[in-house]
Amino acid sequence: KMINPSEFTKEELEGINKTLAELSDPDALKEEVKKIFDSYDADENGYLDRSELKNFLNEISTSLKLKMYIDDTVVDHVFGTIDQDKNHQIELDELEEYVRQFVEKMLPIYSKALEESGE
């Protein structure tokens, strides 16, 4: 399981669902990913390296309370998945595609958790 619904308040689940739903809109996603990208591209070289990606993954994992330990193996796997052109750099469009797929995958999980929290 990616999450443990009992670790969330109903308000937290509502907030996460709202954010994920908003990111289902391509324009909103593009804008948000650009902000994320710029904030994690610490050296401002126009791409994310492994350590910058690790910081991003740790933040996502913590804020969404994912059951996922972010170690180097996980970072390498995710990096390989995102880095479509295999140039060992994560460009903005690659991160955008990854986040789009992530939102598609996670929204149903959090929606279900929210529905079950109301019972």
Secondary structure as a PSIPRED ss2 file (coil, helix, strand):
# PSIPRED VFORMAT (PSIPRED V4.0)

   1 K C   1.000  0.000  0.000
   2 M C   1.000  0.000  0.000
   3 I C   1.000  0.000  0.000
   4 N C   1.000  0.000  0.000
   5 P H   0.000  1.000  0.000
   6 S H   0.000  1.000  0.000
   7 E H   0.000  1.000  0.000
   8 F C   1.000  0.000  0.000
   9 T C   1.000  0.000  0.000
  10 K H   0.000  1.000  0.000
  11 E H   0.000  1.000  0.000
  12 E H   0.000  1.000  0.000
  13 L H   0.000  1.000  0.000
  14 E H   0.000  1.000  0.000
  15 G H   0.000  1.000  0.000
  16 I H   0.000  1.000  0.000
  17 N H   0.000  1.000  0.000
  18 K H   0.000  1.000  0.000
  19 T H   0.000  1.000  0.000
  20 L H   0.000  1.000  0.000
  21 A H   0.000  1.000  0.000
  22 E H   0.000  1.000  0.000
  23 L C   1.000  0.000  0.000
  24 S C   1.000  0.000  0.000
  25 D C   1.000  0.000  0.000
  26 P H   0.000  1.000  0.000
  27 D H   0.000  1.000  0.000
  28 A H   0.000  1.000  0.000
  29 L H   0.000  1.000  0.000
  30 K H   0.000  1.000  0.000
  31 E H   0.000  1.000  0.000
  32 E H   0.000  1.000  0.000
  33 V H   0.000  1.000  0.000
  34 K H   0.000  1.000  0.000
  35 K H   0.000  1.000  0.000
  36 I H   0.000  1.000  0.000
  37 F H   0.000  1.000  0.000
  38 D H   0.000  1.000  0.000
  39 S H   0.000  1.000  0.000
  40 Y H   0.000  1.000  0.000
  41 D C   1.000  0.000  0.000
  42 A C   1.000  0.000  0.000
  43 D C   1.000  0.000  0.000
  44 E C   1.000  0.000  0.000
  45 N C   1.000  0.000  0.000
  46 G C   1.000  0.000  0.000
  47 Y C   1.000  0.000  0.000
  48 L E   0.000  0.000  1.000
  49 D C   1.000  0.000  0.000
  50 R H   0.000  1.000  0.000
  51 S H   0.000  1.000  0.000
  52 E H   0.000  1.000  0.000
  53 L H   0.000  1.000  0.000
  54 K H   0.000  1.000  0.000
  55 N H   0.000  1.000  0.000
  56 F H   0.000  1.000  0.000
  57 L H   0.000  1.000  0.000
  58 N H   0.000  1.000  0.000
  59 E H   0.000  1.000  0.000
  60 I H   0.000  1.000  0.000
  61 S H   0.000  1.000  0.000
  62 T H   0.000  1.000  0.000
  63 S H   0.000  1.000  0.000
  64 L C   1.000  0.000  0.000
  65 K C   1.000  0.000  0.000
  66 L C   1.000  0.000  0.000
  67 K C   1.000  0.000  0.000
  68 M C   1.000  0.000  0.000
  69 Y C   1.000  0.000  0.000
  70 I C   1.000  0.000  0.000
  71 D C   1.000  0.000  0.000
  72 D H   0.000  1.000  0.000
  73 T H   0.000  1.000  0.000
  74 V H   0.000  1.000  0.000
  75 V H   0.000  1.000  0.000
  76 D H   0.000  1.000  0.000
  77 H H   0.000  1.000  0.000
  78 V H   0.000  1.000  0.000
  79 F H   0.000  1.000  0.000
  80 G H   0.000  1.000  0.000
  81 T H   0.000  1.000  0.000
  82 I H   0.000  1.000  0.000
  83 D C   1.000  0.000  0.000
  84 Q C   1.000  0.000  0.000
  85 D C   1.000  0.000  0.000
  86 K C   1.000  0.000  0.000
  87 N C   1.000  0.000  0.000
  88 H C   1.000  0.000  0.000
  89 Q C   1.000  0.000  0.000
  90 I E   0.000  0.000  1.000
  91 E C   1.000  0.000  0.000
  92 L H   0.000  1.000  0.000
  93 D H   0.000  1.000  0.000
  94 E H   0.000  1.000  0.000
  95 L H   0.000  1.000  0.000
  96 E H   0.000  1.000  0.000
  97 E H   0.000  1.000  0.000
  98 Y H   0.000  1.000  0.000
  99 V H   0.000  1.000  0.000
 100 R H   0.000  1.000  0.000
 101 Q H   0.000  1.000  0.000
 102 F H   0.000  1.000  0.000
 103 V H   0.000  1.000  0.000
 104 E H   0.000  1.000  0.000
 105 K H   0.000  1.000  0.000
 106 M H   0.000  1.000  0.000
 107 L H   0.000  1.000  0.000
 108 P H   0.000  1.000  0.000
 109 I H   0.000  1.000  0.000
 110 Y H   0.000  1.000  0.000
 111 S H   0.000  1.000  0.000
 112 K H   0.000  1.000  0.000
 113 A H   0.000  1.000  0.000
 114 L H   0.000  1.000  0.000
 115 E H   0.000  1.000  0.000
 116 E H   0.000  1.000  0.000
 117 S H   0.000  1.000  0.000
 118 G C   1.000  0.000  0.000
 119 E C   1.000  0.000  0.000
